[in-house]
Amino acid sequence: MTMHHPAMAAGQRHRFAPNLWDAFAFGLIFGSLTLLLHGGQETMAPLEALNATPLSLDVSMLPEYALRTTLRMFAAIIASLIFTFIYGALAAKSRRAEMVLIPLLDILQSVPVLGFLSFTVAGFMALFPGKVMGVELAAIFAIFTSQAWNMTFSFYQSLKTVPRDLDEASQSFRLTGWQRFWRLEVPFSMPGLVWNTMMSMSGGWFFVVASEAISVGNNTITLPGIGSYVSLAIQQQNLPAVGYAVLVMLGLILLYDQLLFRPLVAWGDKFRMDQTASGDAPRSWVLDMARRARLLQLVFAPVAKLLSVLPKQRMALRMPAPRTLVSAWDSVWAERLWLIAVALGTAYAIWLIVSFIATELGMTEVITTVELGLLTMLRVVVLMVIATVIWVPVGVWIGLRPAVAERVQPLAQFLAAFPANIIFPFAVVVIVKLGLNADVWLSPLMVLGTQWYILFNVIAGASAFPSDLREAASTFRIGGWNWWFKVIIPGIFPYYVTGAITASGGSWNASIVAEVASWGENKLTAHGLGAYIAQATEAGDYPRIVLGIAVMSLFVILFNRLVWRPLYAFSNRRLRIA
């Protein structure tokens, strides 16, 4: 029979006695749940409710609009994370799936967000007829299409560059596919994935303006939110209202940076590839609160236990197939049949596009469109080189200093989230006043929102760079250009390639709004494929819209196949930390 000393029992009770951290934690949790329920109730209202309460530029409405936009952003980021884990894992683990999924991802990131919206809004509204929820889902999907691609590329890059010694260790311990995924691959991807999730949240703000105004036939349904508020303010040329919206957006970014992303960065630091302890690890007061809140730990202990047990389960990701089926699937003939199927599917898709375009347009129009694509490609290449020269050194400097990264993190998120289209009117006024060439000076607008993909990924790469390698370089006194080209650039190169792919794809997408800019009666148009698609969209000329998007997708795929994919393969073969 075991006897418990009264002092020990009192100590156990004291261990789980509530403290001030518990009060703050539960206040935060219940406050968040209250806001979630309030915002959720609005989504089940009938569509007529939107007409009954039209959008207002009254500053007192901004908190309500901010809540609605924030809920859409977080719903989209959760969907993006699920998509990332499934799509990225399939592309990285199956060579046959990779042949289809990665080019498809190249196409998806080059298709304008409004292109997705025009094809999907009717389907979402049919799921919830007469309800606001259908339009909300369409808006969430539009934001999702601006967030998911760079997260997927980041996860795919991480899975392709898992160090060989960790790979061999997982085989030695006979981990199942499920265990390997959660105990090796997801933890290894965390540094890059966290920073790309931050970038996705910030990048989503750029498209909130478009996604909160849903067009159905000749009618436009405007959802209450920060994006629609900014759109109305720009339409009415109300600069104070734009300023109020930007301030609220800054407050939101600071809030979710403190409550979500800073804890994630601090938590994800333990997944860095290091053989020595980090001397200056990132900190988070929210993470400290969760660790010190006694009652909170007791209440959430079952959930924590479940989350810790699931990755350890020896579940197989797929049912074992008969050996004959496995050998048939791995045979040369299966490989050839798969290639034939992919070729036939691609040829059929091209035939559908060509047939639709040929109904109204001839070869002269196609050649003109390709020439405009070359002009836009020249802009993208020049801007990518400039962004690389500027942001790679800055990102390395920030990433190697966790204390600096902690301070810069919310600022970088705000700059990435700042709707670049707010700057367009000022750019138009300056270009007109000074008589500048629109073909040259509208070009920088393409990279305003996409250059941050490079910065965020380089910061992630530098943050994940092993401390023991830095110490070795210091011991051998490697400095100057040798340090850049033999130490840090090889270490961050896979992360840079991921950022460059998404930045270049985003620049192509942004050309649609950047090559045509206006303010009042002044409208400037640059020669390029983006302006071609924008003008065709404004005129409702669907054959030219399809032609423009098809040519843009072709350029993005060819550029990725000829430049970025070989660099990916090179980093995987020569620059991976083994």
C-alpha positions in Angstrom: 0.0 0.0 0.0 1.5 3.4 -1.0 1.3 6.2 1.5 1.2 9.9 0.2 2.8 12.5 2.4 0.5 15.5 3.0 3.2 17.9 1.8 3.5 16.0 -1.5 -0.3 16.2 -2.0 -0.3 19.9 -1.3 2.6 20.3 -3.8 0.6 18.5 -6.4 -2.5 20.7 -5.8 -0.3 23.8 -5.9 1.2 22.6 -9.2 -2.2 22.9 -10.9 -3.5 25.9 -8.9 -4.6 28.7 -11.3 -2.4 31.7 -11.6 -2.5 35.1 -13.4 -1.2 33.5 -16.6 -4.3 31.2 -16.6 -6.6 34.2 -16.3 -5.0 35.9 -19.2 -4.9 32.7 -21.3 -8.6 31.9 -20.8 -9.6 35.5 -21.4 -7.7 35.3 -24.7 -9.3 32.0 -25.7 -12.9 32.9 -24.8 -12.5 36.3 -26.4 -11.4 34.7 -29.6 -14.2 32.2 -29.5 -16.8 35.0 -28.9 -15.4 36.9 -32.0 -15.5 33.7 -34.0 -19.1 33.0 -33.1 -20.1 36.6 -33.8 -18.5 36.5 -37.3 -19.9 33.1 -38.0 -23.4 34.1 -37.3 -23.2 36.9 -40.0 -22.2 34.3 -42.7 -25.5 32.4 -42.3 -27.6 35.5 -42.9 -29.7 35.8 -46.1 -28.1 37.6 -49.1 -30.8 40.4 -48.8 -29.1 41.4 -45.5 -26.1 42.7 -47.5 -28.4 45.1 -49.4 -30.1 46.2 -46.2 -26.8 47.3 -44.7 -24.7 48.8 -47.5 -21.0 49.3 -47.1 -20.1 52.5 -45.2 -16.9 54.6 -44.9 -17.8 55.4 -41.3 -14.7 54.7 -39.2 -16.8 53.1 -36.4 -17.6 50.2 -38.8 -13.9 49.3 -39.3 -13.6 46.9 -36.3 -16.6 44.9 -37.6 -15.1 44.9 -41.2 -11.7 43.9 -39.7 -13.2 40.9 -37.9 -14.9 39.7 -41.1 -11.7 40.0 -43.2 -9.5 38.4 -40.6 -11.9 35.3 -40.3 -11.7 34.9 -44.1 -7.9 35.2 -44.1 -7.5 32.5 -41.4 -10.1 30.2 -43.0 -8.1 30.5 -46.3 -4.7 29.9 -44.5 -6.0 26.7 -42.8 -7.2 25.5 -46.2 -3.9 26.4 -47.7 -2.0 24.4 -45.0 -4.1 21.3 -45.7 -3.6 21.7 -49.4 0.2 22.2 -48.9 0.6 18.9 -46.9 -1.4 16.8 -49.4 -0.3 18.4 -52.7 3.4 19.0 -51.7 3.8 15.5 -50.3 2.3 13.9 -53.5 4.6 16.0 -55.7 7.7 15.2 -53.7 7.2 11.5 -53.2 5.9 10.3 -56.6 7.9 11.1 -59.7 4.9 10.4 -61.9 2.7 12.7 -59.9 5.5 15.3 -59.9 5.5 15.4 -63.7 1.9 16.6 -63.6 1.5 18.4 -60.3 4.5 20.8 -60.5 3.8 22.2 -64.0 0.1 22.5 -62.9 1.3 24.4 -59.8 3.3 26.7 -62.2 0.1 27.3 -64.1 -2.1 27.9 -61.0 0.2 30.6 -59.6 0.2 32.4 -63.0 -3.6 32.4 -63.4 -5.1 35.7 -62.0 -7.1 35.5 -58.8 -10.1 37.0 -60.6 -9.9 34.2 -63.1 -10.5 31.6 -60.4 -13.3 33.7 -58.9 -15.2 34.0 -62.2 -15.3 30.2 -62.7 -16.1 29.2 -59.1 -18.5 31.8 -57.6 -21.6 30.1 -59.2 -20.7 26.7 -57.7 -20.1 28.1 -54.2 -23.4 30.1 -54.3 -25.2 27.0 -55.4 -24.1 25.1 -52.2 -25.8 27.7 -50.0 -28.6 29.3 -52.1 -29.8 32.7 -50.9 -27.2 32.7 -48.1 -24.2 34.9 -47.5 -22.1 31.7 -46.8 -21.9 30.9 -50.5 -20.4 34.3 -51.3 -18.1 34.0 -48.3 -16.8 30.7 -49.5 -16.1 32.2 -52.9 -14.2 35.0 -51.3 -12.2 32.6 -49.1 -11.4 30.5 -52.1 -10.1 33.6 -53.9 -7.8 34.4 -50.9 -6.8 30.8 -50.8 -5.5 31.0 -54.4 -3.2 33.9 -53.4 -1.8 32.0 -50.4 -1.4 28.3 -51.2 1.1 28.2 -54.0 4.2 29.6 -52.2 3.5 27.4 -49.1 3.3 24.3 -51.3 6.5 25.2 -53.1 8.2 25.7 -49.8 7.0 22.3 -48.4 7.9 20.6 -51.7 11.4 22.1 -51.6 11.9 20.9 -48.0 10.8 17.3 -48.7 13.2 17.2 -51.7 16.2 18.4 -49.6 15.8 16.3 -46.4 19.4 15.5 -45.3 20.6 12.1 -46.2 21.7 11.2 -42.7 18.1 11.9 -41.4 16.7 9.9 -44.3 18.9 7.0 -43.4 18.0 7.3 -39.7 14.3 7.1 -40.5 14.9 3.9 -42.5 17.0 2.4 -39.7 14.2 3.0 -37.2 11.8 1.5 -39.7 9.4 4.4 -39.6 6.2 4.0 -41.6 5.3 6.6 -44.2 2.9 8.2 -41.6 5.6 8.4 -38.9 8.2 9.7 -41.3 5.9 12.4 -42.5 5.0 13.8 -39.1 8.3 13.0 -37.2 10.8 14.0 -39.9 9.5 15.8 -43.0 7.0 18.2 -41.4 9.4 19.2 -38.6 12.3 19.7 -41.1 10.0 21.9 -43.3 8.9 24.1 -40.3 11.4 27.0 -40.6 10.6 27.6 -44.2 6.9 26.8 -43.9 6.3 29.2 -41.0 7.9 32.2 -42.8 6.0 31.3 -46.1 2.8 31.1 -44.1 3.5 34.6 -42.8 4.1 35.7 -46.4 0.9 34.1 -47.5 -1.1 35.9 -44.8 0.5 39.2 -45.9 0.1 38.4 -49.6 -3.5 37.7 -49.2 -4.2 41.3 -48.2 -3.2 42.4 -51.8 -6.2 40.4 -53.2 -8.7 41.1 -50.4 -9.8 44.2 -52.4 -10.8 42.0 -55.4 -12.1 39.0 -53.4 -14.6 40.9 -51.3 -16.5 42.2 -54.4 -18.2 39.2 -56.0 -19.6 39.6 -59.5 -22.7 37.5 -60.4 -23.9 38.2 -63.9 -24.4 42.0 -64.1 -24.7 42.3 -60.3 -21.8 42.8 -57.8 -22.2 41.5 -54.2 -19.9 43.4 -51.8 -19.0 41.7 -48.6 -18.2 43.8 -45.6 -14.5 43.9 -45.0 -11.3 45.9 -45.0 -10.8 45.1 -48.8 -14.2 46.4 -49.9 -13.7 49.4 -47.6 -10.4 50.3 -49.3 -12.0 49.7 -52.7 -14.9 52.1 -51.9 -12.5 54.7 -50.5 -10.3 54.6 -53.7 -13.5 54.8 -55.8 -14.6 57.9 -54.0 -11.0 59.3 -53.8 -11.3 59.4 -50.0 -7.7 59.4 -48.9 -8.4 59.8 -45.1 -10.6 56.6 -45.3 -7.7 54.8 -47.0 -5.4 55.9 -44.2 -7.8 54.7 -41.5 -8.0 51.3 -43.3 -4.2 51.0 -43.5 -3.9 51.8 -39.8 -6.4 49.1 -38.8 -4.6 46.7 -41.1 -1.3 47.5 -39.3 -3.0 46.9 -36.0 -4.3 43.5 -37.2 -0.9 42.5 -38.4 0.8 43.4 -35.1 -2.0 41.5 -33.3 -1.8 38.2 -35.2 2.0 38.5 -35.3 2.1 38.6 -31.5 -0.6 36.0 -30.9 0.3 33.5 -33.7 3.4 33.9 -35.8 5.9 34.9 -33.1 4.9 31.8 -31.1 5.2 29.7 -34.2 8.7 31.1 -35.0 9.8 30.5 -31.4 8.3 27.0 -31.3 9.7 26.1 -34.8 13.3 27.1 -33.7 13.7 23.7 -32.1 13.4 22.1 -35.5 16.5 23.8 -36.9 19.3 21.5 -38.2 21.8 22.1 -35.5 24.3 20.1 -33.6 25.0 22.9 -31.2 22.5 24.9 -29.1 21.4 28.3 -30.6 22.8 31.1 -28.4 20.1 33.6 -29.3 16.8 31.7 -29.7 13.6 33.6 -30.6 11.2 34.2 -27.7 7.5 34.7 -27.5 5.5 35.9 -24.5 2.4 33.9 -25.7 4.5 30.7 -25.8 5.8 31.5 -22.3 2.2 32.1 -21.1 1.1 28.7 -22.4 4.0 27.0 -20.6 3.4 28.9 -17.3 -0.4 28.7 -17.2 -1.0 25.7 -14.9 -4.8 25.2 -15.3 -4.5 25.7 -19.1 -2.0 22.8 -19.3 -4.4 20.6 -17.2 -7.4 21.4 -19.4 -5.6 20.8 -22.7 -3.5 17.8 -21.5 -5.8 15.3 -23.3 -5.5 17.2 -26.6 -1.8 17.6 -26.2 -1.5 13.8 -25.5 -3.5 13.0 -28.6 -1.4 15.3 -30.8 1.8 13.7 -29.5 0.5 10.1 -29.9 -0.9 10.4 -33.5 2.5 10.9 -35.2 3.9 7.9 -33.4 1.2 5.5 -34.7 2.6 2.9 -37.1 -0.1 3.7 -39.7 0.6 3.1 -43.3 -0.4 5.9 -45.7 -1.7 3.4 -48.2 -3.0 -0.2 -48.1 -0.4 -2.8 -49.0 -1.0 -3.9 -52.6 -0.3 -7.4 -54.1 3.2 -7.9 -55.4 2.1 -8.5 -58.9 0.3 -5.1 -58.9 3.3 -3.4 -57.4 5.7 -4.9 -60.0 3.3 -4.0 -62.8 3.1 -0.4 -61.5 6.9 -0.1 -61.4 7.4 -1.7 -64.8 8.8 0.1 -67.9 5.4 -0.3 -69.7 3.6 1.4 -66.8 6.0 4.3 -67.1 5.4 4.6 -70.9 1.6 4.4 -70.5 1.7 7.1 -67.9 3.8 9.4 -70.2 1.3 8.7 -73.0 -1.6 9.5 -70.8 0.0 12.8 -69.7 0.8 13.7 -73.3 -2.7 12.9 -74.4 -4.2 14.9 -71.6 -2.0 17.9 -72.3 -2.7 17.7 -76.1 -6.5 17.6 -75.4 -6.3 20.7 -73.1 -4.2 22.5 -75.8 -6.7 21.5 -78.5 -9.6 22.9 -76.4 -7.8 26.2 -75.8 -6.8 26.5 -79.5 -10.3 25.7 -80.7 -11.9 28.3 -78.5 -9.3 31.0 -79.5 -9.6 30.2 -83.2 -13.3 31.0 -83.2 -12.4 34.7 -83.4 -8.6 35.2 -83.5 -6.0 34.4 -86.1 -2.2 33.7 -86.0 -1.4 37.4 -86.2 -3.1 38.0 -82.9 -1.2 35.0 -81.3 2.2 36.3 -82.5 1.3 39.8 -81.2 0.4 38.3 -77.8 3.7 36.3 -77.7 5.6 39.5 -78.4 3.8 41.3 -75.6 4.7 38.3 -73.4 8.4 38.8 -74.2 8.2 42.4 -73.1 6.6 41.4 -69.8 9.1 38.7 -69.3 11.9 41.2 -69.8 10.4 43.3 -67.0 10.1 40.2 -64.7 13.7 39.2 -65.2 15.1 42.7 -64.6 13.0 43.2 -61.5 13.9 39.7 -60.2 17.6 40.5 -60.5 17.2 43.9 -58.7 15.1 42.3 -55.9 17.7 39.5 -55.5 20.6 42.0 -55.2 18.7 44.1 -52.6 16.9 41.5 -50.5 19.3 38.5 -50.3 21.9 40.4 -48.2 19.2 42.0 -46.1 17.5 38.7 -45.5 20.7 37.0 -44.6 21.6 39.8 -42.1 18.1 39.5 -40.5 17.9 35.7 -40.5 21.3 35.3 -38.7 20.2 37.6 -35.9 17.0 36.2 -34.2 16.7 39.3 -32.0 16.6 41.5 -35.1 14.2 39.1 -36.9 11.9 39.4 -33.9 11.7 43.2 -34.3 11.6 43.2 -38.1 9.0 40.4 -38.4 5.9 42.6 -38.0 7.3 45.4 -40.1 8.2 42.9 -42.9 4.6 41.5 -42.7 3.1 44.9 -42.9 5.2 45.9 -45.9 4.3 42.7 -47.6 0.6 43.1 -46.7 0.4 46.8 -47.8 -2.0 46.8 -50.8 0.3 48.0 -53.6 -2.7 49.2 -55.6 -3.0 52.1 -53.1 0.4 53.3 -54.4 -0.7 53.1 -58.0 -2.6 56.5 -58.1 0.4 58.3 -56.6 2.7 56.7 -59.2 0.3 57.7 -62.0 0.3 61.4 -60.8 4.2 61.4 -60.6 4.6 59.8 -64.0 2.2 62.3 -65.6 3.6 65.3 -63.9 7.2 64.5 -64.8 6.4 63.1 -68.3 8.0 59.8 -67.7 7.9 56.7 -69.9 5.0 54.5 -68.7 6.7 51.3 -70.2 9.7 51.9 -67.8 8.2 53.5 -64.7 5.1 51.3 -64.3 7.3 48.2 -64.2 8.4 48.6 -60.6 4.8 48.3 -59.5 4.8 44.6 -60.6 7.3 43.7 -57.9 6.0 45.8 -55.0 4.0 42.9 -53.6 6.1 40.0 -54.8 9.6 41.0 -53.8 8.8 40.0 -50.2 8.7 36.3 -51.2 12.5 36.5 -51.7 13.1 38.3 -48.4 10.9 36.0 -46.3 12.4 32.8 -47.8 16.0 34.1 -47.4 15.2 35.0 -43.8 13.9 31.5 -43.3 17.0 29.9 -44.9 19.4 32.0 -42.8 17.4 31.3 -39.6 17.6 27.5 -40.3 21.4 27.7 -41.2 23.2 25.4 -38.7 25.2 27.2 -36.0 27.9 24.6 -36.1 28.6 25.4 -39.8 28.8 29.1 -38.9 31.2 28.3 -36.1 33.3 26.2 -38.5 33.5 29.0 -41.0 34.6 31.4 -38.2 37.2 28.9 -37.0 38.7 28.6 -40.4 38.5 32.4 -40.8 36.4 32.3 -43.9 35.2 35.9 -44.6 34.4 38.4 -47.2 33.3 37.1 -50.6 34.4 33.6 -49.8 32.0 33.5 -46.9 29.1 34.6 -49.1 29.8 32.3 -52.0 31.2 29.2 -50.2 29.2 29.3 -46.9 25.9 31.2 -46.7 24.7 31.3 -50.3 24.9 27.5 -50.7 23.2 27.2 -47.3 20.2 29.4 -48.2 20.1 28.6 -52.0 17.1 26.1 -51.8 15.1 28.7 -49.9 16.0 31.4 -52.3 14.9 29.3 -55.3 11.5 28.7 -53.6 11.1 32.5 -53.0 12.3 33.3 -56.5 9.8 30.9 -58.2 6.8 32.4 -56.3 8.1 35.9 -56.7 8.5 35.6 -60.5 5.1 33.9 -60.8 3.5 36.6 -58.6 5.1 39.3 -60.8 3.5 37.8 -63.9 0.2 37.8 -62.1 0.7 41.4 -60.8 1.5 42.6 -64.3 -2.3 42.5 -65.0 -2.9 45.3 -62.5 0.5 47.0 -62.7 0.7 47.6 -66.5 -2.6 49.5 -66.4 -2.8 52.1 -63.6 -5.3 55.0 -63.3 -6.3 57.8 -60.9 -9.3 60.0 -61.8 -9.1 60.9 -65.5 -5.4 59.9 -65.8 -4.9 56.4 -67.1 -1.5 55.0 -68.1 -0.9 51.8 -70.0 2.4 50.0 -70.6 3.0 47.6 -73.5 2.9 44.1 -72.2 0.9 40.9 -71.7 -0.6 42.1 -68.4 -2.1 45.2 -70.0 -3.4 43.0 -72.9 -5.3 40.7 -70.4 -6.5 43.7 -68.4 -8.0 45.4 -71.5 -9.5 42.1 -72.7 -11.1 41.6 -69.3 -12.5 45.1 -69.2 -14.0 44.6 -72.7 -15.4 41.1 -71.8 -13.4 39.6 -74.7 -13.2 36.0 -73.6 -11.1 34.6 -76.5 -8.4 37.2 -75.9 -8.6 36.6 -72.1 -8.0 32.9 -72.6 -5.3 33.6 -75.2 -3.5 36.0 -72.8 -3.7 33.6 -69.8 -2.6 30.7 -71.9 0.5 32.6 -73.2 1.3 33.8 -69.7 1.0 30.2 -68.3 3.3 29.0 -71.2 5.9 31.6 -70.4 5.8 30.8 -66.6 6.1 27.0 -67.3 9.0 27.4 -69.8 10.8 29.8 -67.4 10.4 27.5 -64.5 11.4 24.4 -66.6 14.5 26.0 -68.1 15.7 28.1 -65.1 14.2 27.3 -61.7 13.8 23.6 -62.0 17.5 23.0 -62.9 18.5 25.2 -60.0 16.2 23.2 -57.7 17.9 20.0 -59.0 21.3 21.5 -58.5 20.5 22.6 -54.9 19.2 19.1 -54.2 22.2 17.4 -55.7 25.1 19.7 -54.6 23.9 22.1 -51.9 21.8 20.0 -49.5 23.1 19.8 -45.9 23.8 16.1 -45.5 
